[in-house]
Amino acid sequence: MEEVRETSAWVARNSSHVTIDSSGLEKVVETMKESIPKVEWDYEGIHYFDNGPLTVQYLFVLDALNFCFWPDKDLNYDHLAKGLKEALLNDHSAFDADRLQKYTVIIAVGNDNQSLFSGPQLRELLKWPRSLPLEEERVRLLHEVGFELERSFEGKASKLVESCGKSAVKLVALVTRHFPGFRDHSMYKGHQVFLYKRAQIFAADLWGAFKGQGYGEFNDIGSITMFADYIVPAVLQQLGVLKYSSTLANAIQASSEIGAGTEEEVELRACSIFAVEKMRELLSIKCGKQVLSVELDLWLWSVGVQCPSLQHHRTLSIYY
Ligand SMILES: Nc1nc2c(c(CN[C@H]3C=C[C@H](O)[C@@H]3O)cn2[C@@H]2O[C@H](COP(=O)(O)O)[C@@H](O)[C@H]2O)c(=O)[nH]1
């Protein structure tokens, strides 16, 4: 993911609101000298897994919807992973490409209070009692996944993965080429910046779930960067690796929304990618330890979600 690395580095070099504190970074690396924290993929035991193509379909649907849980304070990633797992256990064809194109949202209600749309509703699939954040977008993205899988990959996410010849880089390129909803990029000070959070986490989820074998075998897993979400930047800030301008720090503290595509938002995400790359480099130079960004990400993310007081930035976005 050279373009993710390069454009994030450009943002970090030109940033106005977020900086990377090299002494903070060194301190964190110092604490990791003895042992690098290792977190098992699915340490929570919440994902569907059957070691076959249905798991690939599950992970692709999961990562198509893996964004923006915070507007509902009771909702989080676990609900999505578990809800989709349960749906699949109840009905093995729930994520068939034709079915994905039929999920609906209550957009309009008729005079008799009946939904004007038939078809199963996404929130029923997830057994969520009220509307989901960005629900219309979630339904639109499900349709896009179903439509394009049917059109180009015989309806199967496993075919998409098979066509990448064990390359995570190719997988990310193919996913972003075929599925516009995964094209996570921004304009920043006149430069196009690539972040590709959901496309990259799909490759990482395959790698983690299949333990680097079968559908999860990638010869270039080291090319994937961390996944720029809203949890890891907050953890990096808490660890003293990221420093925010006082205006940005106050906005996050006050839970004010940070607009999608603003300088602040792009910097929070891009500087996180750059900081994790630096952390990885430093671990290699100082301790001779080779770590993957994916492994650092999973550790940082698990620290963040276990800290209920963590204040993260709030952006309405379909990308993370
Ligand atoms: N950087 C990074 N971000 C991640 C994940 C995951 C889940 N990965 C699973 C795969 C295997 C593991 O066992 C994990 O269970 C979700 N997120 C992001 O977090 C946010 C949700 O937070 P909250 O609202 O508190 O649930 C939201 O932006 C979501 O997209 C990750 O791994 N890394």
The ligand as a Gaussian input file, in Angstrom:
#p B3LYP/6-31G(d) Opt

LIG

0 1
 N       -7.987000       0.068000      13.608000
 C       -8.946000      -0.809000      13.777000
 N      -10.234000      -0.412000      13.798000
 C      -11.190000      -1.340000      13.979000
 C      -10.923000      -2.689000      14.156000
 C      -12.158000      -3.335000      14.308000
 C      -12.440000      -4.764000      14.585000
 N      -11.525000      -5.690000      14.083000
 C      -11.751000      -7.009000      14.528000
 C      -11.026000      -8.014000      13.788000
 C      -10.369000      -8.858000      14.592000
 C      -10.345000      -8.387000      15.931000
 O      -10.580000      -9.397000      16.850000
 C      -11.350000      -7.265000      15.934000
 O      -12.522000      -7.626000      16.576000
 C      -13.130000      -2.353000      14.220000
 N      -12.531000      -1.164000      14.034000
 C      -13.109000       0.182000      14.008000
 O      -13.261000       0.594000      15.353000
 C      -14.388000       1.504000      15.441000
 C      -15.477000       0.894000      16.273000
 O      -15.224000       1.062000      17.597000
 P      -16.454000       0.889000      18.656000
 O      -17.483000       1.948000      18.261000
 O      -15.856000       1.083000      20.006000
 O      -16.956000      -0.515000      18.445000
 C      -14.894000       1.676000      13.994000
 O      -14.227000       2.736000      13.370000
 C      -14.480000       0.333000      13.401000
 O      -14.443000       0.393000      11.993000
 C       -9.549000      -3.124000      14.155000
 O       -9.196000      -4.289000      14.308000
 N       -8.623000      -2.137000      13.973000

